[in-house]
Amino acid sequence: MTSPVIAVGTDDGRPDFGPGDVDALADDLLALLGPRGISTLPRALERAGRDGSGMSPILSAQDLGTPDLVCYPRTAEVVPAIVRAAVARGVPITTRGKGTGNYGQVIPRFGGLVLDMTSLNGIHEITDQTITAQAGARMINLEQTAWGSGSQLWMYPSTVQSTLGGFLGGGSAGTGTIVHGRNHEGFVTALDVVYGTEDAELVHLEGADAQPFVHTYGVAGVIVNASVRVEPLQEWRCLYASFGSTREAFDAAHRLSSVEPRPRLLSADGPTIIEALPADPAFVRGRANVRGIIDARALEESTDLIARAGGRVEAVREGIAETIKLSTLSYNHPTWWLQKSQPDRWFHMEVRGDALVTRLEEVEKVYEGGMLHLEVGHGMMFGMLNGIYRNPQQVIDGVAALEELGVGVHSPHQWYVDLDAERVQALAARTDPKGLLNPGRWM
């Protein structure tokens, strides 16, 4: 890695395989899955080799890898056989769900097999404490199932069409994070995982044994089933408020985060980003906006706080469809809408810390055209700092300036394991001794 922003890969760790190995694996998988279970068609390979890295102008300019074939398991029981076949042939395996939220991490950097888990979408069981489902189950369906049973997920990502396995493997936070933290901090109670070994089988892990496999981008094992936490359903209201300035909106969001019961989600944006979002009567042209999923018991206090902060309530809505809609306007989605409204213009950095509110104007000045999207997290302010993209060096140069302001910075412009990397690498050395699971993810 040559900078805090851009990872430059080498050939270290590249699996030693060739076209003959791929052809042999294709024959193996054809026998296992039938002709509809594998594909080498260009359209299928193109889809399997694409993810959210299009939001990064730095990653978009690079060739991050192309798969040689893709397969679609339809039962959990066949996944170990697929892994055994690939390991026997020495062909790397990259596991993916919907490919919606990762930035390069689910692109097969050295080619090989993409294991598409989206057909494994069954929901097995829900209790008053957990919901158990296959890795390809969509988070929106899990939340809907939970609501139907009088429960709610601890958290779900802003891209609600994400799969459970994808969110656990590559996600981090989402709706519910304010109360419960990130998805590797107690959300998971059990996993069924397949290791990258010649004798691969489903391995059931519970509690502390399951946690090390969360947020590891599939380099230590293939998640096939998962149990995650639910809690009693609260009566939620979706609150939209407008403010005369970004400063007023961010200050209000900061104060709203301490209202009890705590909000499930709080987001805030200035007028320019609001204009890029889908049209809604609650988004007033020329005004900043705060929106949150608020417990009904806290609604009166929250609306009073908004009024005292100089804002006005634009809408109060209820129902699961409204909470999901509001969730899809959080985290990196405002940046996505901004990039869509003005293509090839914007980049973003993930930032955190109270300085996002207390030193807002200084933070936004670090990058040309700087505009911050704010999220309230688990005891912390964080968000996406958007700027006009010129070149990679410009992005790098801003990191030190942000850190001097007391801002924590995480770059989305990379493809490597970046959370507890040494621990994950040690785990993968045991569970993937040949280095075939999503290789090329190390600095």
C-alpha positions as CSV (number, residue, x, y, z in Angstrom):
1,M,0.0,0.0,0.0
2,T,1.6,3.3,-1.1
3,S,-0.7,5.7,0.7
4,P,-3.5,5.9,3.3
5,V,-6.0,5.9,0.4
6,I,-5.0,3.7,-2.5
7,A,-4.0,0.1,-2.3
8,V,-1.6,-1.1,-4.9
9,G,-1.6,-4.9,-5.3
10,T,1.3,-7.2,-6.1
11,D,1.4,-10.8,-7.3
12,D,2.1,-12.1,-3.8
13,G,-0.5,-14.7,-2.9
14,R,-1.7,-15.2,-6.4
15,P,-3.0,-18.8,-6.7
16,D,-1.2,-21.0,-9.2
17,F,-3.9,-22.2,-11.6
18,G,-4.6,-22.1,-15.3
19,P,-7.3,-22.5,-18.0
20,G,-7.1,-26.3,-17.7
21,D,-7.9,-26.1,-14.0
22,V,-10.9,-23.9,-14.7
23,D,-12.2,-26.2,-17.4
24,A,-11.9,-29.2,-15.1
25,L,-13.7,-27.3,-12.3
26,A,-16.5,-26.4,-14.7
27,D,-16.9,-30.1,-15.5
28,D,-17.0,-30.9,-11.7
29,L,-19.6,-28.2,-11.1
30,L,-21.7,-29.2,-14.0
31,A,-22.0,-32.7,-12.5
32,L,-22.8,-31.2,-9.1
33,L,-25.2,-28.4,-10.1
34,G,-26.5,-29.2,-13.6
35,P,-26.3,-26.8,-16.6
36,R,-28.3,-24.1,-14.9
37,G,-26.1,-24.0,-11.9
38,I,-22.9,-22.7,-13.6
39,S,-22.2,-20.1,-16.3
40,T,-19.3,-18.8,-18.3
41,L,-21.5,-16.5,-20.4
42,P,-20.0,-13.0,-20.7
43,R,-23.0,-11.3,-19.3
44,A,-23.0,-13.5,-16.2
45,L,-19.3,-13.0,-15.7
46,E,-19.6,-9.3,-16.1
47,R,-22.3,-9.2,-13.4
48,A,-20.3,-11.4,-11.1
49,G,-17.3,-9.2,-11.5
50,R,-19.0,-5.9,-10.5
51,D,-19.8,-4.4,-7.1
52,G,-20.1,-1.0,-5.5
53,S,-16.6,0.1,-6.5
54,G,-18.3,2.3,-9.2
55,M,-18.8,4.9,-6.4
56,S,-15.0,5.3,-6.3
57,P,-13.4,7.1,-9.2
58,I,-10.0,5.7,-8.1
59,L,-11.2,2.1,-8.1
60,S,-13.2,2.6,-11.3
61,A,-10.0,3.5,-13.2
62,Q,-8.4,0.1,-12.2
63,D,-8.8,-3.4,-13.4
64,L,-9.7,-5.2,-10.2
65,G,-10.2,-8.7,-11.7
66,T,-12.6,-10.8,-13.8
67,P,-14.1,-14.2,-12.9
68,D,-13.6,-17.2,-15.1
69,L,-16.9,-18.9,-14.1
70,V,-19.8,-18.3,-11.7
71,C,-22.0,-20.9,-10.0
72,Y,-25.3,-20.7,-8.2
73,P,-25.9,-23.2,-5.4
74,R,-29.5,-23.8,-4.5
75,T,-29.0,-25.9,-1.4
76,A,-26.8,-25.3,1.6
77,E,-25.6,-28.9,1.5
78,V,-24.0,-28.5,-2.0
79,V,-21.7,-25.6,-0.9
80,P,-19.1,-27.8,0.8
81,A,-18.9,-29.9,-2.3
82,I,-18.3,-26.8,-4.5
83,V,-15.6,-25.7,-2.2
84,R,-13.9,-29.1,-2.1
85,A,-13.9,-29.2,-5.9
86,A,-12.4,-25.7,-6.3
87,V,-9.7,-26.5,-3.7
88,A,-8.8,-29.7,-5.4
89,R,-8.3,-27.9,-8.7
90,G,-6.5,-25.0,-7.0
91,V,-9.0,-22.4,-8.3
92,P,-9.8,-19.4,-6.1
93,I,-13.3,-18.8,-4.8
94,T,-14.9,-15.4,-4.3
95,T,-18.2,-15.5,-2.4
96,R,-20.8,-12.8,-3.2
97,G,-24.3,-11.8,-2.4
98,K,-25.9,-8.9,-4.2
99,G,-22.6,-7.0,-4.6
100,T,-24.3,-3.8,-3.6
101,G,-22.2,-2.2,-0.9
102,N,-18.6,-3.4,-1.2
103,Y,-15.9,-1.3,-2.9
104,G,-13.8,-3.9,-4.8
105,Q,-13.8,-6.5,-2.0
106,V,-16.1,-9.0,-3.9
107,I,-14.4,-8.6,-7.3
108,P,-12.3,-11.8,-8.0
109,R,-8.9,-10.1,-8.3
110,F,-7.1,-13.2,-9.6
111,G,-10.1,-14.6,-11.5
112,G,-11.4,-18.1,-10.7
113,L,-14.8,-19.0,-9.4
114,V,-17.5,-16.6,-8.1
115,L,-19.8,-18.4,-5.7
116,D,-23.2,-16.5,-6.0
117,M,-25.2,-17.2,-2.9
118,T,-28.4,-15.3,-3.8
119,S,-30.4,-18.4,-4.5
120,L,-29.9,-19.6,-0.9
121,N,-32.6,-17.2,0.4
122,G,-34.6,-19.3,2.9
123,I,-35.6,-18.0,6.3
124,H,-35.6,-20.9,8.7
125,E,-36.8,-19.7,12.1
126,I,-37.6,-16.7,14.2
127,T,-37.8,-16.7,18.0
128,D,-38.1,-13.8,20.4
129,Q,-34.3,-13.4,20.4
130,T,-33.0,-14.5,17.0
131,I,-33.8,-15.0,13.3
132,T,-32.0,-17.7,11.4
133,A,-31.7,-17.6,7.6
134,Q,-29.5,-18.6,4.7
135,A,-26.8,-16.3,3.5
136,G,-28.7,-15.2,0.4
137,A,-31.8,-14.0,2.3
138,R,-32.3,-10.3,1.8
139,M,-32.2,-8.0,4.8
140,I,-35.5,-6.4,3.8
141,N,-37.2,-9.8,4.0
142,L,-35.7,-10.5,7.4
143,E,-37.0,-7.2,8.7
144,Q,-40.4,-7.8,7.3
145,T,-40.5,-11.3,8.8
146,A,-39.4,-9.9,12.2
147,W,-42.1,-7.2,12.1
148,G,-44.7,-9.9,11.3
149,S,-43.7,-11.7,14.5
150,G,-43.7,-8.5,16.7
151,S,-39.9,-8.1,16.6
152,Q,-37.3,-6.1,14.7
153,L,-33.7,-6.7,13.6
154,W,-31.0,-5.2,15.8
155,M,-29.8,-3.6,12.6
156,Y,-29.9,-3.7,8.8
157,P,-28.0,-1.9,6.1
158,S,-29.1,1.1,4.2
159,T,-29.0,-1.1,1.1
160,V,-32.0,-3.2,2.2
161,Q,-31.7,-5.5,-0.8
162,S,-28.3,-6.7,0.6
163,T,-28.1,-10.3,1.6
164,L,-27.5,-11.5,5.1
165,G,-24.2,-13.1,4.2
166,G,-23.0,-10.1,2.3
167,F,-23.9,-7.7,5.2
168,L,-22.1,-10.0,7.7
169,G,-19.1,-10.5,5.4
170,G,-18.5,-7.0,4.1
171,G,-20.9,-4.6,5.9
172,S,-20.4,-2.8,9.1
173,A,-23.3,-0.7,10.3
174,G,-26.8,0.5,9.5
175,T,-30.2,1.2,10.9
176,G,-30.1,0.2,14.5
177,T,-26.4,1.0,14.9
178,I,-27.1,4.0,17.3
179,V,-28.2,1.5,20.0
180,H,-26.4,-1.7,19.1
181,G,-23.1,-0.7,17.5
182,R,-21.7,-2.4,14.4
183,N,-22.6,-5.8,13.0
184,H,-19.5,-7.5,14.4
185,E,-20.3,-6.4,18.0
186,G,-22.8,-8.9,19.1
187,F,-25.3,-9.0,16.3
188,V,-24.5,-12.5,15.3
189,T,-25.3,-15.5,17.5
190,A,-24.4,-18.4,15.3
191,L,-23.0,-19.2,11.8
192,D,-22.7,-22.2,9.5
193,V,-19.4,-21.7,7.7
194,V,-17.4,-23.7,5.1
195,Y,-13.7,-23.5,5.3
196,G,-11.4,-23.5,2.2
197,T,-10.1,-27.1,2.7
198,E,-10.0,-30.3,0.7
199,D,-12.3,-31.9,3.2
200,A,-14.7,-28.9,3.5
201,E,-17.9,-29.4,5.4
202,L,-20.5,-27.2,7.1
203,V,-19.0,-26.1,10.4
204,H,-21.5,-24.8,13.0
205,L,-20.2,-22.0,15.2
206,E,-21.9,-20.2,18.1
207,G,-21.4,-17.1,20.2
208,A,-17.7,-16.0,20.5
209,D,-16.6,-18.7,18.1
210,A,-18.7,-17.2,15.3
211,Q,-17.7,-13.5,15.8
212,P,-14.2,-13.8,14.1
213,F,-15.8,-14.6,10.8
214,V,-17.9,-11.4,10.6
215,H,-16.6,-8.5,8.4
216,T,-13.9,-10.7,6.9
217,Y,-15.0,-10.5,3.2
218,G,-15.1,-14.2,2.9
219,V,-11.3,-14.7,3.2
220,A,-11.7,-17.1,6.2
221,G,-14.8,-19.1,5.3
222,V,-18.0,-19.1,3.3
223,I,-21.0,-18.1,5.4
224,V,-23.9,-20.4,4.5
225,N,-26.4,-19.8,7.4
226,A,-26.6,-17.3,10.1
227,S,-28.6,-16.5,13.3
228,V,-28.7,-12.8,14.2
229,R,-30.4,-10.9,17.0
230,V,-33.9,-9.5,17.1
231,E,-35.6,-7.5,19.8
232,P,-39.2,-6.5,20.6
233,L,-40.8,-4.3,18.0
234,Q,-41.0,-0.6,18.9
235,E,-43.6,1.9,17.6
236,W,-41.6,3.9,15.2
237,R,-42.2,7.3,13.5
238,C,-40.3,8.6,10.6
239,L,-39.6,12.3,11.3
240,Y,-38.4,14.8,8.7
241,A,-37.4,18.3,9.6
242,S,-35.9,21.2,7.7
243,F,-33.4,23.9,8.8
244,G,-32.1,27.1,7.4
245,S,-28.5,26.0,7.3
246,T,-26.4,22.8,7.4
247,R,-24.9,24.0,10.7
248,E,-28.4,24.2,12.4
249,A,-29.3,20.8,11.0
250,F,-26.1,19.1,12.2
251,D,-26.4,20.6,15.7
252,A,-30.0,19.5,16.0
253,A,-29.1,15.9,14.9
254,H,-26.3,15.8,17.5
255,R,-28.8,16.8,20.2
256,L,-31.6,14.5,18.9
257,S,-29.2,11.5,19.3
258,S,-29.4,11.7,23.1
259,V,-33.3,11.7,23.3
260,E,-34.6,8.5,25.0
261,P,-35.6,6.0,23.8
262,R,-32.7,6.4,21.4
263,P,-33.5,6.8,17.7
264,R,-33.0,3.9,15.4
265,L,-31.5,6.1,12.7
266,L,-30.5,9.8,12.3
267,S,-29.2,11.4,9.1
268,A,-28.6,15.0,8.1
269,D,-27.6,16.8,4.9
270,G,-27.2,20.3,3.6
271,P,-29.4,21.8,0.8
272,T,-27.2,20.7,-2.2
273,I,-27.3,17.0,-1.3
274,I,-31.0,17.2,-0.4
275,E,-31.7,18.5,-3.9
276,A,-30.0,15.4,-5.4
277,L,-32.3,13.0,-3.4
278,P,-35.5,11.7,-4.8
279,A,-38.3,14.3,-4.8
280,D,-40.3,14.3,-1.6
281,P,-42.5,17.0,0.0
282,A,-40.5,16.6,3.2
283,F,-37.4,17.8,1.3
284,V,-37.6,21.6,0.9
285,R,-35.5,23.2,-1.8
286,G,-32.8,25.4,-0.3
287,R,-33.1,24.0,3.2
288,A,-31.0,21.5,5.1
289,N,-32.7,18.3,6.4
290,V,-32.7,16.0,9.4
291,R,-34.5,12.7,9.2
292,G,-34.8,10.0,11.8
293,I,-36.6,6.9,12.8
294,I,-37.9,8.0,16.2
295,D,-39.6,6.0,19.0
296,A,-43.2,7.2,19.3
297,R,-42.6,7.8,23.0
298,A,-39.8,10.3,22.1
299,L,-41.7,12.1,19.3
300,E,-43.0,15.1,21.4
301,E,-39.6,15.8,22.9
302,S,-37.9,15.4,19.5
303,T,-40.3,17.9,17.8
304,D,-39.9,20.4,20.6
305,L,-36.1,20.1,20.3
306,I,-36.3,20.7,16.5
307,A,-38.4,23.9,17.1
308,R,-36.0,25.2,19.7
309,A,-33.1,24.5,17.3
310,G,-34.7,26.7,14.7
311,G,-36.1,24.0,12.5
312,R,-39.6,22.9,11.4
313,V,-41.1,19.5,11.1
314,E,-42.0,18.7,7.5
315,A,-43.5,15.2,7.9
316,V,-44.2,12.4,10.4
317,R,-44.9,9.0,8.9
318,E,-45.3,5.5,10.2
319,G,-45.2,1.9,9.0
320,I,-42.5,-0.5,7.9
321,A,-42.5,0.8,4.3
322,E,-41.7,4.3,5.6
323,T,-38.9,3.1,7.9
324,I,-37.3,1.2,5.1
325,K,-37.6,4.1,2.7
326,L,-35.9,6.4,5.2
327,S,-33.2,3.9,5.8
328,T,-32.4,3.9,2.1
329,L,-31.6,7.6,2.3
330,S,-28.8,7.1,4.9
331,Y,-25.1,6.2,5.0
332,N,-23.6,6.2,1.5
333,H,-26.9,6.5,-0.4
334,P,-27.0,10.3,-0.4
335,T,-23.5,10.2,-2.0
336,W,-24.8,7.8,-4.6
337,W,-27.6,10.1,-5.5
338,L,-25.2,13.1,-5.6
339,Q,-23.0,11.1,-8.0
340,K,-26.0,10.1,-10.1
341,S,-27.1,13.7,-10.4
342,Q,-23.7,14.9,-11.5
343,P,-21.8,12.0,-12.9
344,D,-17.9,11.8,-12.9
345,R,-17.7,14.7,-10.5
346,W,-17.7,13.5,-6.9
347,F,-15.7,11.3,-4.6
348,H,-16.2,10.6,-0.9
349,M,-14.3,9.7,2.2
350,E,-15.7,8.0,5.3
351,V,-15.1,10.2,8.3
352,R,-16.0,10.1,12.0
353,G,-15.8,12.1,15.2
354,D,-17.4,15.0,17.0
355,A,-15.4,17.4,14.9
356,L,-17.8,16.7,12.0
357,V,-20.3,18.8,14.0
358,T,-18.1,21.1,16.1
359,R,-15.7,22.0,13.2
360,L,-18.1,21.4,10.3
361,E,-17.0,24.4,8.2
362,E,-13.3,23.5,8.5
363,V,-14.0,19.9,7.7
364,E,-15.9,20.8,4.5
365,K,-13.1,23.1,3.3
366,V,-10.6,20.3,3.2
367,Y,-11.8,19.2,-0.2
368,E,-12.9,21.4,-3.1
369,G,-16.7,21.6,-3.1
370,G,-16.7,19.8,0.2
371,M,-20.1,18.7,1.5
372,L,-20.7,16.4,4.5
373,H,-23.4,13.8,4.9
374,L,-23.9,13.2,8.6
375,E,-24.9,10.0,10.4
376,V,-25.3,9.5,14.1
377,G,-23.6,6.3,15.2
378,H,-23.0,4.4,18.4
379,G,-21.7,7.2,20.6
380,M,-20.1,8.9,17.6
381,M,-20.8,11.2,14.7
382,F,-19.7,9.8,11.3
383,G,-20.6,10.3,7.7
384,M,-19.4,10.8,4.1
385,L,-17.3,13.8,3.1
386,N,-18.0,14.5,-0.6
387,G,-15.6,16.5,-2.7
388,I,-15.0,17.3,-6.4
389,Y,-12.6,14.7,-7.8
390,R,-9.5,15.8,-9.6
391,N,-6.9,13.1,-9.0
392,P,-5.8,10.4,-6.5
393,Q,-3.1,12.6,-4.9
394,Q,-5.7,15.3,-4.1
395,V,-7.7,12.7,-2.1
396,I,-4.5,11.5,-0.3
397,D,-3.4,15.1,0.6
398,G,-6.7,15.7,2.4
399,V,-6.3,12.9,4.9
400,A,-3.6,14.6,7.0
401,A,-5.6,17.8,7.1
402,L,-8.7,16.0,8.3
403,E,-6.7,14.2,11.0
404,E,-5.3,17.5,12.2
405,L,-8.9,18.6,12.7
406,G,-9.6,15.6,14.9
407,V,-11.4,13.7,12.2
408,G,-11.0,9.9,11.9
409,V,-10.7,8.8,8.2
410,H,-11.4,5.5,6.5
411,S,-10.9,5.3,2.8
412,P,-13.4,3.4,0.6
413,H,-10.9,3.5,-2.2
414,Q,-9.3,0.1,-1.5
415,W,-9.9,-3.6,-1.8
416,Y,-8.1,-5.2,1.2
417,V,-9.2,-6.5,4.6
418,D,-9.0,-3.4,6.8
419,L,-10.5,-4.4,10.1
420,D,-8.2,-6.3,12.4
421,A,-6.2,-7.5,9.4
422,E,-3.5,-9.4,11.3
423,R,-6.1,-11.4,13.3
424,V,-8.1,-12.2,10.2
425,Q,-5.0,-13.2,8.3
426,A,-4.0,-15.6,11.1
427,L,-7.5,-17.0,11.1
428,A,-7.5,-17.5,7.3
429,A,-4.1,-19.3,7.5
430,R,-5.9,-22.0,9.5
431,T,-9.2,-22.1,7.7
432,D,-7.9,-21.5,4.1
433,P,-4.4,-23.0,4.1
434,K,-4.0,-22.7,0.3
435,G,-5.1,-19.1,0.2
436,L,-8.0,-19.7,-2.2
437,L,-10.8,-17.8,-0.5
438,N,-11.1,-14.3,-2.0
439,P,-7.3,-13.9,-2.4
440,G,-5.6,-10.6,-3.0
441,R,-7.2,-8.9,0.0
442,W,-4.0,-8.2,2.0
443,M,-1.8,-5.1,1.9
